[in-house]
Amino acid sequence: MAAIDGLPPLREVIKTHDLVAKKQLGQNFLLDLNLTAKIARAAGDLTGSDVLEVGPGPGGLTRGLLAEGARRVLAVEKDPRCLPALAEIAAAYPGRLEVVNEDALKLDAAALLTPPIRIVANLPYNVGTELLIRWLTPAVWPPFWESLTLMFQKEVAERIVAKPRTEHYGRLALLAQWRCDARIVLVLPPEAFTPAPKVHSAVVHLTRLAEPRYPADEAVLGRITAMAFNQRRKMLRSSLKAMGPDIEEKLRAAGIEPTARAEEISLEKFCALAREVAG
């Protein structure tokens, strides 16, 4: 990769710009350019697409995205210390990299991008889940992005792709799979990062669906799943009793046994229940 873009190895970049990763910013730098290129390829064909990257740090993934042919990359970096290193990448790829020194939680990135748009990021651990939920719950669906290729702690990744009757199945799985196809495409050990986190990491690729997988009112579905999984060990007739005195009747109408527990219920059945409650 260094030979392709003529830029120095990432360890040299970090040393030159004195970029010690900050725990309070959720930073863990991925320095192997072969791995960052692999993540970029996992996002699919980037030619003809704008790419939003959050938390580029010293720019390893940024270089991978540009080398893999991204039409344009918008890199949103909160840490001003990383800007000189990113500026060097921008100079090597004239007109294809824009760096914004902003908090991704406060930025309307869609206004700065031209469709088709893909989001690819080694997300800072401290904001990763919050950003994902925002991207999955826009005011209007389909959203501004076509796919998300995101690095999380492995446990969070497993929660996104989890199936019923498994340890990690819960609200995040339902939210992601209601509107997307989701799969883990890469697992990385702690030693791939600097500094090494205490856990494995994983890259999840989510492709948006044109419309939700099953019809349901988003607010009602959200309320039901919140109540069900906040008391996941209880039977649904108990955890959902605040939904109304006829909740057992509605559970049966949706094809759910009132004595079942949240972790046993499929996305399809939860959506059926949301329709019964709303209707």
LOMARFI-277897 format. One line per 5 residues: number of its first residue (from 1); their letters; for each residue x, y, z of N, C-alpha, C, O. Coordinates in steps of 0.001 Angstrom, whole numbers, plus 500000, padded with zeros to 6 digits. Example, Ala and Ser with C-alpha at 12.3 -4.5 7.8 and 13.67 -1.06 7.14 Angstrom:
% residues 2
1) AS) 513190,494310,507800,512300,495500,507800,513200,496700,507800,514236,496681,508465 | 512850,497750,507080,513670,498940,507140,512900,500030,507870,513409,501138,508039
//
This chain:
% residues 279
1) MAAID) 500838,498795,500000,500000,500000,500000,500872,501254,500000,500593,502210,499276 | 501948,501247,500828,502822,502416,500860,503412,502661,499477,503587,503807,499061 | 503726,501549,498751,504289,501688,497410,503242,502243,496447,503587,502948,495499 | 501973,501932,496681,500910,502397,495785,500695,503895,495923,500606,504613,494927 | 500610,504369,497188,500293,505795,497343,501517,506655,497639,501407,507877,497744
6) GLPPL) 502688,506022,497775,503902,506797,497979,504006,507443,499350,504901,508252,499593 | 503092,507088,500249,503106,507656,501597,503846,506718,502551,503939,505519,502286 | 504366,507242,503646,505150,506412,504569,504295,505416,505344,503078,505579,505426 | 504928,504374,505921,504195,503426,506769,503533,504162,507945,503996,505220,508369 | 502450,503583,508457,501677,504268,509498,502453,504441,510803,502267,505439,511500
11) REVIK) 503310,503497,511139,504100,503667,512367,504999,504901,512259,505213,505619,513236 | 505512,505126,511064,506344,506315,510820,505493,507587,510899,505938,508602,511434 | 504273,507528,510366,503352,508676,510418,503039,509037,511870,503063,510206,512254 | 502745,508010,512665,502412,508232,514076,503590,508845,514829,503411,509734,515661 | 504804,508359,514528,506004,508885,515181,506261,510329,514755,506572,511183,515585
16) THDLV) 506130,510591,513463,506385,511941,512938,505454,512967,513563,505880,514067,513915 | 504178,512608,513701,503170,513553,514185,502835,513373,515675,501916,514005,516196 | 503600,512497,516349,503435,512281,517788,501975,511944,518134,501371,512572,519005 | 501431,510954,517443,500019,510590,517622,499874,509416,518594,499744,508262,518185 | 499899,509733,519865,499634,508715,520882,498118,508608,521030,497437,509602,521280
21) AKKQL) 497597,507385,520873,496136,507183,520946,495605,507591,522321,496203,507272,523349 | 494479,508298,522326,493864,508764,523567,492667,507898,523936,491744,507717,523142 | 492699,507366,525154,491624,506491,525615,490297,507247,525677,489251,506692,525341 | 490336,508519,526109,489088,509282,526255,488413,509561,524919,487233,509909,524883 | 489152,509412,523813,488562,509574,522479,488214,508221,521853,487792,508150,520699
26) GQNFL) 488396,507151,522631,488070,505811,522122,488987,505369,520999,488584,504588,520138 | 490232,505866,520999,491131,505595,519874,491912,504300,520047,492513,504064,521095 | 491901,503466,519021,492781,502308,518875,493158,502274,517402,492324,501956,516554 | 494417,502603,517089,494829,502743,515698,495147,501386,515067,495829,500553,515663 | 494640,501184,513856,494910,499984,513072,496018,500343,512084,495807,501136,511167
31) LDLNL) 497214,499747,512279,498394,500211,511549,498792,499319,510376,499664,499697,509593 | 498186,498166,510239,498523,497248,509147,497739,497659,507898,496520,497500,507847 | 498434,498180,506906,497768,498667,505694,497140,497528,504878,496224,497766,504091 | 497622,496309,505058,496966,495174,504405,495570,494956,504995,494627,494639,504269 | 495441,495128,506329,494145,494965,506981,493195,496104,506630,492007,495875,506402
36) TAKIA) 493708,497323,506585,492824,498450,506244,492330,498318,504804,491197,498691,504501 | 493167,497795,503925,492739,497558,502535,491669,496467,502489,490737,496530,501687 | 491815,495470,503357,490844,494374,503424,489476,494895,503865,488446,494485,503330 | 489476,495797,504841,488219,496409,505308,487592,497218,504181,486384,497141,503954 | 488411,497993,503475,487907,498798,502360,487267,497903,501298,486218,498244,500750
41) RAAGD) 487891,496765,501007,487330,495844,500007,486036,495212,500502,485148,494909,499705 | 485924,495011,501815,484705,494420,502381,483488,495321,502179,482349,494858,502251 | 483731,496604,501926,482632,497548,501695,482048,497419,500292,481032,498043,499986 | 482680,496616,499437,482177,496440,498076,482867,497368,497095,483908,497948,497402 | 482289,497504,495927,482852,498350,494875,482643,499813,495237,481513,500300,495271
46) LTGSD) 483748,500512,495509,483661,501911,495950,483748,502906,494796,483501,504097,494986 | 484092,502435,493621,484202,503361,492493,482819,503943,492202,481830,503212,492135 | 482760,505229,492035,481479,505879,491782,480709,506214,493039,479587,506711,492949 | 481279,505955,494225,480596,506265,495480,481369,507267,496316,482600,507283,496312 | 480622,508112,497042,481220,508904,498105,481246,508035,499356,480341,507233,499582
51) VLEVG) 482281,508198,500162,482425,507404,501386,482554,508337,502581,483353,509274,502571 | 481755,508066,503613,481885,508773,504887,482708,507896,505817,482372,506735,506051 | 483797,508462,506349,484623,507765,507333,484638,508584,508617,484920,509782,508594 | 484333,507936,509736,484338,508608,511041,485524,508096,511845,485722,506888,511974 | 486314,509027,512387,487460,508654,513213,488612,508053,512438,489070,506961,512777
56) PGPGG) 489100,508733,511399,490182,508161,510587,491526,508065,511305,492382,507277,510902 | 491724,508857,512365,493009,508828,513068,494156,509177,512140,494085,510194,511450 | 495219,508367,512094,496347,508668,511205,496079,508345,509744,496911,508652,508890 | 494923,507724,509429,494529,507592,508031,494785,506261,507364,494827,506190,506136 | 494957,505208,508134,495193,503895,507518,494026,503430,506665,494216,503043,505512
61) LTRGL) 492829,503463,507218,491644,503064,506454,491354,504068,505343,490896,503690,504264 | 491619,505337,505603,491424,506380,504583,492231,506043,503334,491728,506135,502214 | 493472,505659,503535,494339,505292,502413,493803,504060,501691,493859,503972,500464 | 493278,503103,502474,492692,501905,501863,491495,502249,500992,491352,501729,499885 | 490633,503132,501498,489425,503521,500750,489788,504225,499444,489195,503961,498399
66) LAEGA) 490760,505114,499518,491169,505852,498316,491880,504936,497321,491650,505033,496116 | 492738,504053,497816,493442,503121,496931,492486,502136,496272,492739,501660,495165 | 491373,501828,496965,490374,500912,496397,489414,501619,495440,488497,500994,494907 | 489621,502915,495225,488887,503600,494159,487707,504447,494573,486927,504863,493716 | 487544,504724,495882,486439,505591,496310,486474,506903,495525,487525,507527,495380
71) RRVLA) 485314,507304,495025,485233,508549,494258,485699,509733,495114,486460,510591,494667 | 485215,509743,496355,485550,510830,497275,485344,510326,498697,484395,509588,498963 | 486226,510719,499609,486105,510344,501017,485938,511608,501860,486721,512553,501757 | 484901,511599,502694,484726,512654,503695,485147,512045,505030,484457,511175,505561 | 486269,512496,505571,486800,511953,506823,486489,512934,507954,486929,514084,507932
76) VEKDP) 485736,512471,508924,485331,513315,510053,486188,512937,511261,486054,511846,511814 | 487057,513843,511656,488017,513569,512738,487931,514642,513818,488139,515827,513558 | 487622,514206,515022,487462,515120,516153,488807,515598,516715,488907,516705,517244 | 489830,514759,516595,491138,515028,517201,492003,515875,516266,492449,515377,515233 | 492249,517142,516605,493020,518016,515713,494458,517559,515500,495097,517966,514529
81) RCLPA) 494973,516720,516391,496356,516235,516231,496523,515401,514964,497622,515302,514418 | 495407,514792,514492,495486,513911,513313,495437,514674,511993,495721,514105,510940 | 495081,515952,512038,494845,516705,510794,496067,516812,509886,495918,516664,508673 | 497289,517067,510419,498449,517132,509519,498695,515828,508763,499021,515853,507576 | 498540,514684,509444,498735,513389,508768,497689,513187,507676,498003,512688,506595
86) LAEIA) 496446,513575,507960,495378,513438,506967,495582,514406,505795,495227,514100,504656 | 496151,515559,506087,496433,516531,505018,497452,515971,504026,497384,516260,502831 | 498388,515175,504519,499375,514554,503621,498694,513558,502670,499068,513444,501503 | 497694,512843,503189,496952,511902,502336,496143,512678,501298,496086,512293,500130 | 495516,513779,501735,494728,514610,500804,495607,515126,499670,495161,515214,498526
91) AAYPG) 496842,515463,499983,497764,515967,498952,498137,514868,497962,498390,515138,496787 | 498169,513627,498448,498521,512496,497571,497357,512075,496680,497553,511415,495660 | 496130,512467,497078,494922,512135,496302,494150,513431,496033,493097,513653,496631 | 494659,514283,495146,494062,515616,494944,492572,515559,494618,492153,514842,493709 | 491781,516319,495367,490353,516445,495095,489500,515278,495551,488289,515281,495329
96) RLEVV) 490107,514269,496191,489335,513076,496554,489153,512888,498052,488391,512015,498468 | 489832,513683,498872,489690,513564,500326,489397,514932,500932,490149,515890,500753 | 488275,514992,501658,487947,516188,502436,487951,515797,503913,487299,514829,504307 | 488677,516544,504713,488780,516266,506142,488026,517342,506911,488240,518536,506700 | 487149,516914,507796,486365,517846,508612,486714,517613,510071,486545,516506,510583
101) NEDAL) 487201,518653,510744,487547,518567,512163,486298,518858,512996,486061,519986,513430 | 485502,517789,513205,484202,517936,513863,483891,516699,514694,484531,515657,514549 | 482901,516831,515564,482333,515702,516288,481268,515082,515383,480312,515755,514999 | 481431,513799,515042,480504,513141,514111,479071,513136,514634,478129,513076,513845 | 478895,513199,515948,477548,513194,516529,476828,514522,516282,475606,514599,516408
106) KLDAA) 477578,515558,515933,476989,516888,515742,476952,517328,514279,476414,518390,513964 | 477513,516531,513399,477666,516927,511998,476592,516310,511107,476295,515120,511217 | 476010,517123,510223,475091,516615,509205,475929,516220,507988,476051,516982,507028 | 476498,515027,508047,477423,514587,507001,476733,514415,505654,477346,514633,504609 | 475460,514026,505673,474741,513777,504417,474735,515012,503522,474750,514894,502297
111) ALLTP) 474712,516199,504134,474681,517440,503364,475990,517698,502625,476042,518527,501716 | 477047,516984,503018,478368,517207,502427,478756,516119,501422,479868,516111,500895 | 477820,515205,501169,478118,514050,500316,477152,513967,499140,476039,514490,499192 | 477603,513293,498071,476777,513099,496886,476486,511610,496713,477422,510810,496677 | 475218,511215,496606,474882,509792,496425,475500,509241,495145,475770,510001,494215
116) PIRIV) 475727,507926,495083,475540,506945,496158,476589,507092,497256,477734,507461,496992 | 476179,506794,498498,477030,507015,499668,477177,505718,500453,476200,505015,500712 | 478405,505419,500822,478685,504293,501715,479387,504832,502961,480151,505794,502877 | 479133,504221,504100,479815,504600,505328,480761,503469,505706,480345,502320,505854 | 482034,503806,505860,483057,502815,506205,483920,503420,507303,484494,504494,507121
121) ANLPY) 484015,502740,508441,484748,503357,509545,485208,502342,510582,484517,501366,510874 | 486399,502598,511133,486854,501955,512357,486392,502890,513467,487134,503770,513904 | 485147,502686,513919,484506,503665,514800,485180,503745,516161,485557,502718,516725 | 485339,504964,516700,485798,505087,518093,484843,504297,518994,483624,504425,518874 | 485394,503491,519884,484572,502600,520711,483513,503347,521519,482432,502817,521774
126) NVGTE) 483827,504578,521920,482910,505278,522834,481683,505868,522147,480754,506296,522832 | 481650,505904,520821,480470,506459,520127,479921,505518,519051,478951,505853,518371 | 480532,504352,518896,480170,503462,517793,478713,503049,517772,478045,503169,516745 | 478209,502558,518911,476826,502071,518949,475838,503212,518747,474827,503048,518064 | 476128,504374,519342,475223,505517,519195,475125,505957,517736,474035,506260,517252
131) LLIRW) 476249,505992,517041,476230,506362,515623,475444,505339,514808,474651,505709,513942 | 475661,504059,515082,474944,503016,514348,473436,503184,514514,472696,503120,513532 | 472978,503395,515739,471540,503539,515984,470992,504760,515254,469883,504715,514723 | 471747,505837,515223,471299,507030,514475,471165,506726,512991,470199,507143,512351 | 472138,505996,512442,472089,505683,511007,470951,504718,510677,470431,504724,509561
136) LTPAV) 470569,503892,511648,469490,502929,511427,468099,503504,511682,467099,502871,511342 | 468022,504695,512277,466719,505270,512646,466543,506694,512105,466266,507611,512878 | 466697,506893,510799,466471,508228,510239,464976,508559,510225,464132,507681,510408 | 464670,509814,510009,463259,510225,509957,462539,509575,508784,461342,509295,508858 | 463273,509336,507700,462687,508744,506490,463555,507571,506043,464783,507656,506043
141) WPPFW) 462905,506487,505668,463627,505320,505118,463216,505119,503668,462030,505246,503365 | 464147,504806,502740,465548,504481,502964,466406,505692,503339,466046,506826,503023 | 467542,505458,504011,468412,506533,504477,469301,507062,503365,469190,506641,502213 | 470181,507986,503716,471067,508596,502714,472186,507646,502284,472803,507849,501238 | 472451,506612,503084,473555,505676,502793,473025,504375,502190,471874,503995,502406
146) ESLTL) 473891,503706,501430,473533,502414,500833,474038,501238,501657,473385,500196,501727 | 475199,501404,502282,475732,500331,503126,476596,500917,504229,477113,502028,504119 | 476739,500132,505301,477602,500477,506429,478614,499352,506584,478234,498182,506639 | 479892,499691,506655,480935,498709,506938,481706,499261,508127,482510,500183,507988 | 481450,498685,509298,481858,499328,510547,482585,498363,511477,482216,497195,511606
151) MFQKE) 483626,498884,512119,484363,498114,513114,483797,498395,514495,483590,499546,514878 | 483546,497307,515247,483077,497403,516625,483876,496436,517496,484634,495610,516989 | 483698,496549,518806,484119,495460,519666,483354,494213,519206,482195,494307,518801 | 483998,493060,519269,483402,491834,518721,482041,491542,519355,481132,491069,518673 | 481896,491815,520634,480620,491526,521301,479493,492380,520726,478368,491901,520581
156) VAERI) 479785,493643,520396,478771,494508,519787,478418,493984,518394,477245,493949,518020 | 479427,493579,517632,479184,493014,516302,478281,491780,516392,477381,491600,515572 | 478530,490940,517388,477712,489735,517556,476275,490081,517937,475345,489360,517577 | 476095,491175,518660,474741,491620,519003,473984,492101,517759,472762,491963,517690 | 474690,492655,516792,474056,493170,515579,473527,492033,514698,472464,492161,514090
161) VAKPR) 474265,490927,514630,473904,489838,513712,473227,488661,514418,472936,487650,513779 | 472971,488775,515730,472471,487655,516533,471096,487168,516081,470287,487934,515558 | 470857,485888,516294,469572,485245,515987,468859,484883,517291,469490,484836,518347 | 467539,484627,517225,466802,484246,518429,467414,483018,519119,468032,482164,518484 | 467218,482966,520431,467697,481867,521269,469210,481802,521347,469768,480738,521615
166) TEHYG) 469891,482930,521117,471339,482989,521312,471657,484067,522342,470841,484943,522624 | 472853,483980,522890,473268,484850,524003,473161,486334,523674,472760,487129,524524 | 473512,486710,522457,473625,488128,522110,472357,488730,521484,472327,489915,521154 | 471322,487914,521326,470096,488394,520671,469376,489416,521541,469146,489194,522730 | 469021,490551,520916,468336,491605,521660,467888,492731,520743,467735,492539,519536
171) RLALL) 467682,493891,521315,467111,495017,520572,467992,495460,519406,467481,495836,518351 | 469321,495419,519593,470207,495870,518522,470098,494952,517302,470118,495427,516167 | 469984,493660,517528,469800,492710,516420,468508,493003,515675,468488,493023,514444 | 467427,493230,516419,466130,493507,515804,466161,494800,515011,465647,494860,513894 | 466764,495838,515583,466827,497128,514908,467612,497030,513602,467186,497547,512569
176) AQWRC) 468772,496356,513661,469614,496251,512470,468982,495367,511400,468970,495719,510221 | 468455,494214,511819,467959,493242,510847,466567,493571,510322,466142,493009,509313 | 465860,494462,510984,464557,494903,510480,464710,495652,509166,463855,495555,508286 | 465793,496394,509036,465961,497255,507871,467190,496947,507025,467413,497598,506004 | 467990,495969,507432,469242,495684,506727,469537,494191,506677,469029,493413,507485
181) DARIV) 470365,493812,505716,471054,492528,505766,472373,492795,506489,473116,493699,506108 | 472664,492017,507524,473856,492270,508344,474690,491003,508482,474155,489921,508724 | 476007,491144,508329,476892,489987,508519,478269,490457,508976,478711,491553,508633 | 478931,489617,509748,480315,489887,510163,481238,489446,509029,481142,488317,508550 | 482131,490339,508602,483000,490030,507462,484469,489870,507847,485275,489392,507049
186) LVLPP) 484817,490273,509081,486224,490209,509483,486302,490276,511004,485612,491083,511628 | 487140,489432,511603,487405,489477,513046,488886,489756,513244,489735,489140,512599 | 489192,490687,514139,490576,491107,514347,490978,490931,515806,490205,491261,516705 | 492192,490409,516050,492661,490228,517431,493137,491558,518025,493411,492501,517283 | 493238,491640,519347,493682,492892,519985,495030,493385,519473,495247,494589,519344
191) EAFTP) 495941,492444,519179,497301,492861,518787,497354,493518,517410,498410,494005,517006 | 496248,493542,516688,496220,494257,515400,496203,495765,515610,496438,496525,514670 | 495924,496206,516841,495740,497625,517124,496841,498185,518022,497524,497456,518743 | 496985,499507,517948,497881,500238,518848,497106,501382,519478,496635,502264,518760 | 496957,501398,520811,497309,500326,521746,496330,499156,521585,495231,499320,521056
196) APKVH) 496746,497981,522048,495891,496792,521938,494741,496888,522934,494980,497026,524134 | 493490,496817,522457,492365,496791,523397,492330,495455,524139,493110,494552,523836 | 491436,495332,525099,491356,494088,525877,490475,493041,525210,490385,491907,525682 | 489826,493421,524115,488874,492516,523460,489166,492404,521967,489872,493238,521399 | 488615,491364,521337,488674,491243,519884,487737,492280,519256,486812,492775,519900
201) SAVVH) 487994,492590,518005,487136,493500,517245,486583,492764,516032,487107,491724,515632 | 485529,493308,515456,484945,492683,514262,484350,493748,513364,483857,494774,513833 | 484402,493489,512069,483818,494390,511078,482476,493816,510630,482382,492656,510228 | 481442,494649,510710,480099,494256,510280,479743,495015,509006,479966,496222,508910 | 479191,494303,508038,478721,494939,506803,477198,494886,506789,476609,493807,506843
206) LTRLA) 476564,496049,506716,475106,496136,506670,474692,496770,505345,475158,497853,504991 | 473818,496087,504625,473272,496608,503371,471813,496976,503601,471024,496140,504043 | 471452,498210,503307,470076,498662,503579,469089,497927,502679,469403,497580,501541 | 467903,497698,503205,466786,497194,502413,465978,498385,501906,465996,499454,502517 | 465285,498208,500815,464491,499307,500264,463392,499726,501242,463031,500901,501323
211) EPRYP) 462870,498751,501978,461871,499018,503009,462063,497980,504109,462703,496956,503872 | 461519,498219,505319,461712,497252,506400,461305,495839,505998,460407,495653,505176 | 461960,494862,506572,461755,493455,506222,460306,493008,506440,459766,492229,505654 | 459680,493508,507513,458267,493215,507815,457583,494521,508200,458205,495358,508855 | 456325,494723,507816,455643,495973,508168,455424,496091,509678,455041,495127,510340
216) ADEAV) 455672,497278,510200,455427,497572,511622,455637,499060,511829,456417,499695,511119 | 454933,499609,512808,455151,500997,513198,456431,501049,514033,456566,500330,515023 | 457370,501910,513622,458683,501951,514275,458577,502252,515772,459251,501616,516581 | 457741,503211,516139,457618,503602,517547,457030,502472,518386,457494,502205,519494 | 456001,501808,517848,455360,500708,518580,456328,499537,518720,456455,498954,519796
221) LGRIT) 457008,499197,517627,457980,498104,517663,459082,498409,518676,459501,497535,519436 | 459544,499656,518677,460593,500051,519619,460138,499931,521065,460897,499485,521926 | 458902,500327,521328,458377,500268,522695,458229,498821,523157,458578,498485,524289 | 457711,497971,522280,457529,496554,522631,458875,495883,522907,459034,495194,523915 | 459826,496083,522023,461116,495404,522199,461862,495941,523418,462565,495190,524094
226) AMAFN) 461713,497236,523701,462355,497797,524903,461788,497138,526155,462543,496715,527030 | 460472,497050,526246,459835,496440,527420,460171,494953,527520,460418,494440,528612 | 460178,494272,526394,460429,492830,526389,461860,492504,526815,462083,491597,527617 | 462829,493250,526275,464225,492912,526556,464760,493562,527827,465790,493130,528345 | 464092,494583,528336,464494,495139,529631,464216,494145,530755,464816,494225,531827
231) QRRKM) 463302,493207,530502,463011,492139,531465,463042,490807,530722,462074,490047,530740 | 464163,490541,530075,464249,489444,529117,464040,488066,529741,463719,487117,529025 | 464215,487931,531058,464014,486634,531706,462546,486383,532051,462167,485262,532389 | 461735,487414,531966,460308,487264,532305,459508,486776,531100,459901,486970,529950 | 458378,486138,531393,457452,485786,530313,456878,487070,529712,456720,488072,530410
236) LRSSL) 456572,487032,528430,456095,488240,527746,454769,488753,528316,454533,489961,528328 | 453923,487872,528776,452658,488344,529339,452899,489204,530576,452064,490032,530939 | 454034,489003,531213,454399,489796,532387,455177,491052,531989,454856,492151,532443 | 456200,490893,531141,457038,492054,530775,456276,493070,529938,456632,494249,529919 | 455210,492617,529231,454451,493524,528361,453087,493912,528937,452259,494477,528223
241) KAMGP) 452844,493622,530204,451503,493865,530763,451106,495337,530719,449917,495656,530701 | 452104,496251,530700,451779,497677,530623,451231,498068,529254,450729,499179,529086 | 451321,497172,528274,450777,497457,526942,449244,497416,526941,448611,497889,525997 | 448648,496850,527999,447182,496805,528067,446693,495493,528635,447423,494502,528636 | 445450,495477,529122,444909,494265,529754,444715,493108,528783,444615,491956,529204
246) DIEEK) 444660,493404,527487,444434,492344,526497,445720,491884,525823,445681,491352,524713 | 446871,492084,526489,448143,491754,525845,448267,490266,525540,448870,489899,524531 | 447715,489406,526382,447791,487964,526091,447043,487629,524808,447494,486809,524009 | 445915,488261,524624,445119,488046,523410,445897,488489,522173,445886,487821,521139 | 446569,489628,522303,447333,490155,521159,448570,489307,520889,448952,489113,519736
251) LRAAG) 449189,488809,521936,450333,487905,521743,449898,486669,520953,450567,486266,520002 | 448783,486079,521349,448298,484879,520642,447918,485202,519196,448160,484403,518291 | 447320,486380,518984,446937,486782,517627,448164,486936,516724,448089,486757,515509 | 449303,487276,517357,450552,487422,516597,451308,486107,516475,452396,486058,515902 | 450717,485027,517024,451366,483719,516940,452424,483502,518002,453332,482691,517820
256) IEPTA) 452312,484226,519122,453305,484140,520200,452637,483587,521453,451575,484059,521858 | 453256,482597,522057,452753,482082,523330,453010,483115,524429,454144,483577,524556 | 452025,483491,525215,452221,484485,526282,453288,484096,527301,453845,484958,527980 | 453571,482795,527406,454584,482328,528364,455998,482371,527775,456965,482072,528475 | 456127,482739,526500,457452,482819,525869,458236,484003,526425,457669,484917,527024
261) RAEEI) 459545,483969,526217,460419,485070,526648,460972,485784,525416,461007,485223,524321 | 461401,487019,525613,461821,487878,524497,462867,487214,523606,462791,487309,522381 | 463845,486541,524218,464951,485985,523440,464529,484840,522525,465312,484404,521681 | 463302,484349,522684,462809,483255,521848,462051,483748,520611,461745,482958,519719 | 461749,485046,520554,460820,485562,519544,461567,486154,518347,462481,486964,518501
266) SLEKF) 461161,485734,517176,461802,486219,515948,461386,487650,515633,460394,488155,516158 | 462153,488284,514776,461834,489629,514285,460448,489640,513639,459666,490563,513865 | 460144,488626,512841,458844,488565,512159,457690,488575,513170,456690,489264,512973 | 457840,487800,514257,456788,487734,515268,456672,489045,516050,455566,489468,516388 | 457804,489688,516338,457753,490987,517026,457021,492021,516161,456248,492833,516670
271) CALAR) 457271,491981,514858,456589,492915,513949,455087,492620,513894,454266,493536,513842 | 454740,491323,513907,453329,490934,513919,452649,491452,515187,451515,491928,515138 | 453347,491358,516319,452805,491852,517575,452646,493380,517537,451660,493920,518039 | 453618,494062,516944,453519,495522,516830,452294,495920,516016,451640,496915,516327 | 451982,495154,514982,450801,495446,514170,449517,495201,514978,448557,495964,514867
276) EVAG) 449503,494143,515784,448338,493864,516622,448123,494982,517642,446993,495421,517859 | 449194,495434,518258,449101,496492,519268,448669,497809,518631,447830,498526,519176 | 449246,498121,517474,448907,499386,516797,447485,499357,516235,446808,500384,516168 | 447045,498158,515833,445763,498063,515135,444586,497976,516061,443446,497892,515604
//
